[in-house]
Amino acid sequence: VVALMLLTSIVGMIMASPGKILWDVLIYATIGIGLVASSGAALNHIYDRHFDALMNRTKYRPLPYGQIPTRNAVLFAITLSVLGINLL
């Protein structure tokens, strides 16, 4: 999902450029969007961990299986979000 979001944002930024593409803006914006989107994905995994534990297909994911403490996942998501927002 994050990769498709990045692809569409890159294509949108290129199409929105009236002439010369500002590569520094494109690169920094892509990294920032990727960080913020990844933070959202991590938060989604944190939110869904109880539901994931109930399903055979997802019960062995790191959060419901207990390989990664929820606290660490929350700190990781917050760090990604802060870095991405600051970059943007």
C-alpha positions in Angstrom: 0.0 0.0 0.0 2.8 2.4 0.9 4.6 1.6 -2.3 1.5 2.4 -4.4 1.0 5.6 -2.5 4.6 6.6 -3.3 4.2 5.7 -6.9 1.1 7.8 -7.3 2.6 10.8 -5.4 5.7 10.7 -7.6 3.6 10.5 -10.8 1.4 13.4 -9.5 4.4 15.6 -8.6 6.0 15.0 -12.0 2.7 15.7 -13.9 2.1 18.8 -11.8 5.5 20.3 -12.7 5.0 22.9 -15.4 8.5 22.4 -16.8 11.7 21.4 -15.2 11.3 18.8 -12.4 12.7 20.0 -9.1 14.5 16.8 -8.1 15.3 17.9 -4.6 11.6 18.6 -3.8 10.6 15.3 -5.4 13.1 13.3 -3.4 12.4 14.9 0.0 8.7 14.9 -0.5 8.7 11.2 -1.5 10.8 10.3 1.6 8.5 12.4 3.8 5.4 10.9 2.4 6.9 7.4 2.7 7.7 8.0 6.4 4.3 9.3 7.3 2.5 6.6 5.3 4.7 3.9 7.0 3.7 5.4 10.4 0.1 5.1 9.5 0.7 1.4 8.5 2.4 0.8 11.8 -0.4 2.4 13.8 -2.9 0.2 11.8 -0.9 -2.9 12.9 -1.0 -1.7 16.5 -4.7 -1.1 16.4 -5.5 -4.4 14.7 -3.2 -6.6 16.9 -6.1 -8.0 19.0 -8.1 -8.9 15.9 -5.0 -10.4 14.2 -4.5 -12.7 17.2 -7.9 -14.2 16.6 -7.3 -15.1 12.9 -5.2 -18.1 11.7 -3.8 -16.1 8.8 -2.5 -13.2 11.0 -2.0 -14.6 14.4 1.8 -15.1 13.8 2.4 -11.5 12.9 5.0 -9.9 15.2 2.6 -7.8 17.4 -0.1 -10.4 18.1 2.5 -13.1 18.5 4.5 -11.1 21.0 7.8 -10.8 19.2 7.6 -7.0 19.3 6.3 -5.2 22.4 3.4 -2.8 21.7 5.4 0.0 23.3 8.2 -0.4 20.8 5.8 -0.4 17.9 4.1 2.8 19.2 7.5 4.5 19.6 8.5 3.4 16.1 5.3 4.8 14.6 5.7 8.1 16.4 9.3 8.4 15.3 8.4 7.7 11.7 5.6 10.3 11.9 7.7 13.0 13.5 10.6 12.5 11.0 8.2 12.5 8.0 6.2 15.6 9.1 9.4 17.5 9.8 10.8 16.5 6.5 7.7 17.6 4.7 
